[in-house]
Amino acid sequence: MRILMAMSGGIDSTVSAMLLQEQGHELVGCTFRTFDSIKESCLAREKGCCSVESIMEAKQMAAKLGFEHHILDFRDTFREHVVQNFIDEYLHGRTPNPCVLCNSHIKWGVLLEAADRLGCDMIATGHYARVVEKLHTGSDPTCSFTQHFLGLAADQSKDQTYFLWMLTEENLRRTIFPLGGYTKAEVRQMAAERGFEKLSKKVESQDICFVPNGDYRTFITENTTDAGAAFAHGDYVDGEGRVVGQHSGFANYTIGQRKGLGVALGYPAFVTKIDAEHNIVSLGRREDLLTRTVSLRNVSFRGDATRPVQAKIRYRSQAVEAMIVPNEPNLHNGDRPQCVNLQFAEDVWGVTPGQSCVIYQDNLVVGGGIID
């Protein structure tokens, strides 16, 4: 089979390529050029997929493994859809997930187009996830059909289904995740055993690719002319609406933030709400951030809404049992609603507008939405 292998120059995509080659597949490599960072840290720290260095590492790795490699340049599209969304969300008091949007709207679209152009049957990435096929049969065998779902990776600590929940059935039908059944430790060992000792010890990227130094505030101010109000001083208020201090602009804060508030209330204070329209940041106690109900927008769902689900409100949080409460009447008839509520079986903490909430059943991703 001819497979288009997305390569970052890192250990995960490289080991994925080696595994596919060992299975007898013909590979074509590709690397994305998404954003040119002028920050020295992007080149110096071996972090972030934005650097020219990482692109050349991927190209060199493909050459070592003996297959052709292409650089896919979609900087304009990336800036228009991912970077601009990132800026807009912060300027509206929300905290976005740029990787979720990039994977679904940018990478898989570009990958599939490139696969068709280069004569590839499938695409592959180094994500820790699985594609699971479920066969549905009825009384008439001719009416049976197969659905493709995202499945949790074997290494739960590295599972990346949270960032991939927007992938469609069409995306999954043509996707291979070679590392889905392996742990990170096993991947490092496989790299070392195949003669890539240095690669097996390479530091992983932790930053947003277009904000390699983690300073999203400076990034926003440097990349928009509309950030003035978001970084203007405004009022801190407590749970009763009383002014208790001054903040440095609502875009400097996220829900659940405790450090860097610059105000003393006599108890550990957390950001509990951000009112972008009026430039007000609400503070409260930790328990004020507990809730059992979460509202979602832009929802997709193809599970069984009559059964409990497990939902994650952020990447590193544990999945918590919940029930779906539709805001639209036809959820149970298989429609794809835009808005639903989740009623959790226990308190969840720090629900943050703009973040993704990913919904699971039987260790499969059956939907998700953006926290509203």
C-alpha positions as CSV (number, residue, x, y, z in Angstrom):
1,M,0.0,0.0,0.0
2,R,1.2,3.5,-0.8
3,I,0.9,5.7,2.3
4,L,1.5,9.4,2.8
5,M,3.5,9.8,6.1
6,A,3.2,13.1,8.0
7,M,6.6,13.7,9.5
8,S,7.8,16.3,12.0
9,G,11.4,15.2,12.4
10,G,10.6,13.8,15.8
11,I,10.6,10.3,17.3
12,D,6.9,9.5,16.9
13,S,6.5,10.1,13.2
14,T,9.9,8.6,12.5
15,V,9.2,5.4,14.3
16,S,5.7,5.3,12.7
17,A,7.4,5.4,9.3
18,M,9.8,2.6,10.2
19,L,7.0,0.4,11.4
20,L,5.0,0.9,8.2
21,Q,8.1,0.2,6.1
22,E,8.7,-3.0,8.0
23,Q,5.1,-4.0,7.2
24,G,6.0,-3.7,3.5
25,H,4.2,-0.4,2.7
26,E,5.6,2.2,0.2
27,L,5.9,5.6,1.9
28,V,5.9,9.2,0.7
29,G,6.9,11.7,3.4
30,C,5.5,15.1,3.9
31,T,6.0,17.9,6.4
32,F,3.9,21.0,7.1
33,R,5.1,24.5,6.9
34,T,2.5,26.3,9.0
35,F,4.1,29.4,10.6
36,D,7.5,31.1,10.4
37,S,8.5,32.2,13.9
38,I,11.1,34.8,14.3
39,K,11.7,33.8,17.9
40,E,15.2,32.4,18.5
41,S,13.7,29.9,20.9
42,C,12.0,28.1,18.1
43,L,15.3,27.2,16.6
44,A,17.4,26.8,19.7
45,R,15.2,24.6,21.9
46,E,14.3,21.8,19.4
47,K,10.7,22.6,20.2
48,G,7.8,23.5,17.9
49,C,7.0,22.4,14.4
50,C,7.3,25.9,13.1
51,S,11.1,25.9,12.6
52,V,13.0,25.5,9.4
53,E,15.2,23.1,11.4
54,S,12.4,20.7,12.2
55,I,11.4,20.7,8.5
56,M,14.9,19.8,7.4
57,E,15.2,17.1,10.1
58,A,12.1,15.5,8.7
59,K,13.4,15.7,5.2
60,Q,16.8,14.2,6.3
61,M,15.0,11.4,8.1
62,A,13.0,10.5,5.1
63,A,16.2,10.4,3.1
64,K,17.8,8.1,5.6
65,L,14.8,5.7,5.5
66,G,14.8,5.8,1.7
67,F,11.6,7.5,0.6
68,E,10.6,10.7,-1.1
69,H,9.6,13.8,0.9
70,H,7.5,16.9,0.2
71,I,7.1,20.1,2.1
72,L,3.4,21.3,2.2
73,D,3.2,25.0,2.6
74,F,-0.1,26.2,4.0
75,R,1.0,29.2,6.0
76,D,-1.7,31.5,4.6
77,T,-4.5,29.1,5.3
78,F,-3.1,28.3,8.8
79,R,-2.9,32.0,9.7
80,E,-6.4,32.7,8.4
81,H,-8.1,29.8,10.2
82,V,-6.0,28.7,13.1
83,V,-4.0,31.7,14.2
84,Q,-6.8,34.2,13.7
85,N,-9.2,32.0,15.6
86,F,-6.7,31.7,18.4
87,I,-6.4,35.5,18.6
88,D,-10.2,36.1,18.2
89,E,-11.0,33.6,21.0
90,Y,-8.7,35.3,23.5
91,L,-10.0,38.7,22.6
92,H,-13.5,37.5,23.4
93,G,-12.4,36.1,26.8
94,R,-12.2,32.5,25.8
95,T,-9.3,30.0,25.9
96,P,-9.0,28.1,22.5
97,N,-7.5,24.8,21.5
98,P,-5.6,25.6,18.3
99,C,-4.4,22.0,17.8
100,V,-7.9,20.7,17.6
101,L,-8.8,23.2,14.9
102,C,-5.6,22.6,13.0
103,N,-5.9,18.9,13.0
104,S,-9.5,18.8,11.7
105,H,-9.7,21.8,9.4
106,I,-6.1,22.2,8.2
107,K,-3.9,19.1,8.5
108,W,-6.3,16.4,7.5
109,G,-7.7,18.5,4.6
110,V,-4.2,19.2,3.3
111,L,-3.0,15.6,3.9
112,L,-5.9,14.0,2.0
113,E,-5.5,16.4,-0.9
114,A,-1.8,15.7,-1.0
115,A,-2.4,11.9,-0.8
116,D,-4.7,12.0,-3.8
117,R,-2.2,14.1,-5.7
118,L,0.7,11.8,-4.9
119,G,-1.3,8.6,-5.5
120,C,-1.4,7.5,-1.9
121,D,-4.2,5.2,-0.6
122,M,-3.9,6.2,3.1
123,I,-2.3,8.8,5.3
124,A,-0.4,8.1,8.6
125,T,0.7,10.3,11.5
126,G,2.6,9.7,14.7
127,H,-0.4,10.5,17.0
128,Y,-1.1,8.2,19.9
129,A,-4.6,7.0,18.9
130,R,-6.3,4.2,17.1
131,V,-8.9,3.8,14.4
132,V,-11.5,1.3,15.4
133,E,-13.9,-0.3,12.9
134,K,-17.4,-1.2,14.1
135,L,-19.6,-3.4,11.8
136,H,-23.3,-2.8,12.1
137,T,-25.6,-5.6,10.8
138,G,-29.3,-5.9,10.7
139,S,-31.8,-8.6,9.7
140,D,-30.8,-7.9,6.1
141,P,-27.1,-8.7,5.6
142,T,-27.0,-6.5,2.5
143,C,-27.7,-3.5,4.7
144,S,-24.7,-3.9,7.0
145,F,-22.1,-1.1,7.1
146,T,-18.9,-0.3,8.9
147,Q,-18.3,2.9,11.0
148,H,-14.8,4.2,11.9
149,F,-14.2,5.6,15.4
150,L,-11.2,7.1,17.2
151,G,-10.1,4.7,19.9
152,L,-8.0,5.4,23.0
153,A,-4.3,4.7,22.6
154,A,-2.7,1.9,24.6
155,D,-0.6,4.5,26.5
156,Q,-3.2,6.4,28.3
157,S,-0.7,9.0,29.5
158,K,0.1,9.9,25.8
159,D,-3.4,9.4,24.3
160,Q,-4.1,12.2,21.8
161,T,-7.7,11.6,20.9
162,Y,-8.7,14.8,22.7
163,F,-7.0,16.8,20.0
164,L,-8.4,14.6,17.2
165,W,-12.1,14.5,18.1
166,M,-13.2,16.7,15.1
167,L,-11.9,14.1,12.6
168,T,-14.7,12.9,10.4
169,E,-15.7,9.4,9.2
170,E,-14.1,10.2,5.8
171,N,-10.9,11.2,7.6
172,L,-10.7,8.1,9.7
173,R,-11.4,5.7,6.8
174,R,-8.1,6.8,5.2
175,T,-6.0,7.2,8.4
176,I,-3.4,5.0,10.1
177,F,-2.0,5.6,13.5
178,P,0.9,3.1,13.8
179,L,1.7,4.0,17.4
180,G,-1.8,3.4,18.8
181,G,-0.9,0.1,20.4
182,Y,2.4,1.2,21.9
183,T,3.6,3.1,24.9
184,K,6.0,6.0,24.6
185,A,8.7,3.9,26.4
186,E,8.3,1.2,23.8
187,V,8.6,3.8,21.0
188,R,11.8,5.2,22.4
189,Q,13.2,1.6,22.7
190,M,12.2,0.8,19.1
191,A,14.1,4.0,17.9
192,A,17.2,3.0,19.8
193,E,17.1,-0.6,18.6
194,R,17.0,0.6,15.0
195,G,20.1,2.7,15.4
196,F,18.5,6.1,16.2
197,E,19.9,6.5,19.7
198,K,20.0,10.3,19.6
199,L,16.4,10.5,18.3
200,S,15.2,8.2,21.1
201,K,16.3,10.8,23.7
202,K,15.0,13.9,21.8
203,V,13.0,16.4,23.9
204,E,9.3,16.5,23.0
205,S,7.5,19.6,21.9
206,Q,5.2,21.0,24.6
207,D,4.4,24.5,23.2
208,I,1.9,25.8,20.7
209,C,3.8,25.6,17.4
210,F,3.3,29.3,16.6
211,V,4.0,30.5,20.1
212,P,7.2,28.6,20.9
213,N,8.1,30.6,23.9
214,G,4.7,30.2,25.5
215,D,4.1,34.0,25.7
216,Y,0.7,34.1,24.0
217,R,0.0,37.6,25.3
218,T,2.9,39.1,23.4
219,F,2.1,37.0,20.4
220,I,-1.5,38.5,20.3
221,T,-0.3,42.1,20.6
222,E,2.2,41.6,17.8
223,N,-0.2,39.9,15.5
224,T,-3.3,42.1,15.7
225,T,-4.2,45.8,15.7
226,D,-7.4,45.2,17.8
227,A,-5.9,44.0,21.1
228,G,-5.9,47.3,22.9
229,A,-9.1,46.8,24.9
230,A,-8.2,43.2,25.8
231,F,-5.0,44.4,27.6
232,A,-6.5,47.6,29.1
233,H,-6.8,47.8,32.9
234,G,-10.1,46.9,34.4
235,D,-11.9,45.8,37.5
236,Y,-11.6,42.6,39.6
237,V,-14.9,41.8,41.2
238,D,-15.8,39.2,43.8
239,G,-18.7,36.9,43.8
240,E,-21.0,39.7,45.0
241,G,-19.9,42.0,42.2
242,R,-17.9,44.2,44.5
243,V,-14.7,45.8,43.0
244,V,-11.7,44.3,44.8
245,G,-8.8,45.5,42.7
246,Q,-7.5,46.2,39.2
247,H,-6.3,43.8,36.6
248,S,-4.1,44.3,33.6
249,G,-6.6,43.4,30.9
250,F,-8.9,40.4,30.6
251,A,-6.9,38.6,27.9
252,N,-4.1,38.1,30.4
253,Y,-6.2,35.6,32.4
254,T,-7.8,32.2,32.0
255,I,-10.5,30.4,34.1
256,G,-8.9,28.7,37.1
257,Q,-5.8,30.9,37.1
258,R,-4.4,31.6,40.6
259,K,-0.9,32.9,40.1
260,G,0.0,36.4,38.9
261,L,-3.3,38.0,39.9
262,G,-1.6,40.8,41.9
263,V,-4.4,41.1,44.4
264,A,-4.9,39.8,48.0
265,L,-8.3,38.9,49.2
266,G,-7.4,37.1,52.4
267,Y,-7.9,33.7,50.8
268,P,-6.5,31.8,47.8
269,A,-8.3,33.6,44.9
270,F,-9.0,32.1,41.4
271,V,-10.3,33.5,38.2
272,T,-13.9,32.3,38.0
273,K,-15.3,34.3,35.1
274,I,-14.1,36.7,32.3
275,D,-16.5,39.4,31.0
276,A,-14.7,40.5,27.8
277,E,-17.4,43.0,26.9
278,H,-17.0,45.0,30.1
279,N,-13.4,44.1,30.8
280,I,-14.3,42.6,34.2
281,V,-12.5,39.6,35.7
282,S,-14.4,37.8,38.5
283,L,-12.5,36.2,41.4
284,G,-13.6,33.6,43.9
285,R,-12.6,30.6,45.9
286,R,-11.6,27.2,44.5
287,E,-15.0,25.7,45.2
288,D,-16.6,28.4,43.1
289,L,-15.2,26.7,40.1
290,L,-17.0,23.4,40.7
291,T,-20.0,22.5,38.6
292,R,-22.0,19.5,37.3
293,T,-23.4,21.1,34.2
294,V,-21.5,22.1,31.1
295,S,-23.0,23.7,27.9
296,L,-21.4,22.8,24.6
297,R,-21.7,24.4,21.1
298,N,-20.7,23.2,17.7
299,V,-21.4,19.7,18.9
300,S,-21.0,16.5,16.9
301,F,-22.3,13.2,18.3
302,R,-22.8,9.7,17.0
303,G,-23.0,7.6,20.1
304,D,-26.0,6.4,22.1
305,A,-27.5,9.4,23.9
306,T,-29.6,7.2,26.1
307,R,-26.5,5.8,27.8
308,P,-24.0,7.5,30.1
309,V,-20.9,8.9,28.4
310,Q,-17.5,9.8,29.7
311,A,-16.3,13.4,29.0
312,K,-13.0,15.2,29.3
313,I,-13.2,19.0,29.7
314,R,-9.4,19.4,29.1
315,Y,-6.6,17.3,27.7
316,R,-5.0,16.4,31.1
317,S,-8.2,16.0,33.0
318,Q,-9.8,12.6,33.8
319,A,-12.9,11.6,31.9
320,V,-16.0,11.9,34.1
321,E,-19.3,10.1,33.6
322,A,-22.1,12.3,32.3
323,M,-25.5,12.2,30.6
324,I,-26.3,14.2,27.5
325,V,-29.2,16.6,27.9
326,P,-30.1,17.8,24.4
327,N,-31.0,21.4,23.8
328,E,-32.6,20.3,20.5
329,P,-35.3,17.7,20.4
330,N,-34.0,15.4,17.6
331,L,-30.7,14.2,19.2
332,H,-32.0,10.7,19.8
333,N,-33.1,10.4,16.1
334,G,-29.5,10.6,14.9
335,D,-29.4,14.3,14.1
336,R,-26.2,16.3,14.7
337,P,-27.1,19.0,17.1
338,Q,-25.2,22.2,17.5
339,C,-25.9,22.7,21.3
340,V,-26.2,20.2,24.2
341,N,-25.7,20.2,27.9
342,L,-23.7,17.6,29.8
343,Q,-24.9,16.6,33.3
344,F,-21.9,15.2,35.1
345,A,-22.2,12.5,37.8
346,E,-19.7,14.4,40.0
347,D,-18.3,17.8,40.2
348,V,-15.8,19.0,37.6
349,W,-13.5,21.9,38.2
350,G,-12.4,24.8,36.1
351,V,-14.7,24.5,33.1
352,T,-13.2,26.9,30.6
353,P,-15.1,28.5,27.6
354,G,-13.4,27.9,24.3
355,Q,-11.8,24.6,25.3
356,S,-12.9,21.3,23.8
357,C,-15.0,18.8,25.7
358,V,-14.5,15.3,24.2
359,I,-17.2,12.6,24.6
360,Y,-16.4,8.9,24.9
361,Q,-18.3,5.6,25.1
362,D,-16.7,2.2,25.4
363,N,-13.2,3.8,25.0
364,L,-14.2,5.3,21.6
365,V,-14.6,9.0,20.8
366,V,-18.3,9.4,19.9
367,G,-18.4,13.2,19.8
368,G,-17.4,16.5,21.3
369,G,-18.1,20.2,21.4
370,I,-16.7,23.6,22.3
371,I,-17.4,24.6,25.9
372,D,-19.7,27.6,25.9
